[in-house]
């Protein structure tokens, strides 16, 4: 896409004047939490360590590799600012992800705070700068509190089950960009595939009245101009509706985004005051519709069978942080080479460049929230705020077709009977639908659903015949909560029931080789032949179930002690991908 810049962290709102701040930063542990008392934020303090950002201190790629918990850490970096060259601009400092509570000082002056490990946040640091060298200081506090959204990060000192080494501090890119005092702050791009148009909503950042500002948009496709529109801004908002139907240019008038043909339109936006351009950004979008029709999930009006794979996004030497952008591309290509058409990005909000490449390559994405594990007022507040930040941040990516805020009753462990926890999940469902009425929302993926647009079930049965008989033979009893679908949990929480939704087996498999260490689901297999036989057996059994319209296999790669990936942590295939592709794509009569 025209908007694409290698390593640019925010691919759907791209400006020219930016600088990546990844690399070496000064760093220090503050186990005694004395840094604020002793004035470590002054800009004059010299920290005793260095770290490679954006890798956290727990990782090898950070240059430190200490997996012990340190509840407070400090970062510092000096940047040079040419005020004369940028005297009419504002400088925005962006953090793509910092876990968990971050406080920022610039040249010893306090700027602000953000809480939450998975969403992007930004500060306008202009008023704290001086010409020449400027010192950025960041204090990050993290805890083992299981009431904060943490995903797969452990909350005790050792790994256990399917929880891994914690992630503390900066774990995504840090960067800065110059803007005018008036600029486009946020884009919400909504495709209207049936109407052959796109709706663009923009937040305009401006300290004065915006009525003298005008927003214009130009849509092109492969260099051909499609249409343009403009509107006056009002109350720091602007909304444009752009018609896309061009039968004079294309046989079908429009190009739809799909898995087979992930067509993307280029978008250029300009914010003007009179004839003066105050801001210009590049973006893109896909024209596609995702909706539910009774027991089917439709993409552009046509039923799709989702062959998903669970993707936790961990790497051996960098943990939650991808080693580089190319690692994201390689993962996507590996997933597609095994015959999968989508990913369930599990317990993590991935680097947005991952979503860009899914948009470009046509890989479907379920976007999931990192779970907390203890219900309470703090969890409700923190979870709600951060989840809505994530939904807003990633809304415009066409590859995302499902929102999944809750998983397996984590953080709402009494949801089966507790009305307070049920109300919480209902509230998140309705908040999400209020912002995005199009995409399905899954509430409590796996079991004990309250209200949910898709009924998803987790089942790690080893034998295909048993798996098939469980659902084909006792389906009505499962729906009525008379039989627990995998022996542990009912399909619905008390007071809720099946409403004719589509059904997806959203976790199964997890096969591991018997190599002595680590674990998988069920018995480990001895050799490739046994692996392929079991993989084929259970995958085919699910595809033969008439009530099921998709599945999600566990998982892409090994993660620390969990060794049930189709690739190891170095991304070596355990089974020839063409064999898996044939099984996944084989048509079942």
Buried (B, 14 or more C-beta within 10 A) or exposed (E): BBBBBEEBBBBBBBBEEBEBBBEEBBBBBBEEEEBBEEEBBEBEBEBEBBBBBBBBBBBEBBBBEEBEBBBBBBBBBEBEBEEEEBEEBBBBBBBBBBBBBBBBBBBBBEBEEBBBBBBBBBBBBBEBBEEEEBBBBBBBBBBBBBBBBBBBBBBEEEBEEBBBBBBBBBBBBBBBBBBBBBBBBBBBBBBBBEBBBBBBBBBBBBEEEBEEBBBBBBBBBEEEEBBBBEBEBEEBEBEBBBBBBBEEBBEEEBBBBBBEEBBBBBBBBBBBBEEEEBBBBBBBBBBBBBBBEEBEBBBBEEEBEBBBBBBBBBBBBBBBBBBBBEBBBBBBEBBBBBBBBBBBBBBBBBBBBBBBBBBBBBBBBBBBBBBBBBBEEEBBEBBBBBBBBBBBBBBBBBBBBBBBBBBBBBBBBBBBEBEEBBEBBBEBBEBBBEBBEBBBBBBBBBBBBBBBBBBBBBBBBBEBEEBBEBBBEBBEEBBBBEBBBBEEBBBBBBEBEBEEBBBBBBBBBBBBBEEEEBEBBBEBBEEEEBBBEBBBBBBBBBBBBEEBBBBBBBBBBBBBBBBBBBBBBEBEBBBEBEBBBEBBEEEEE
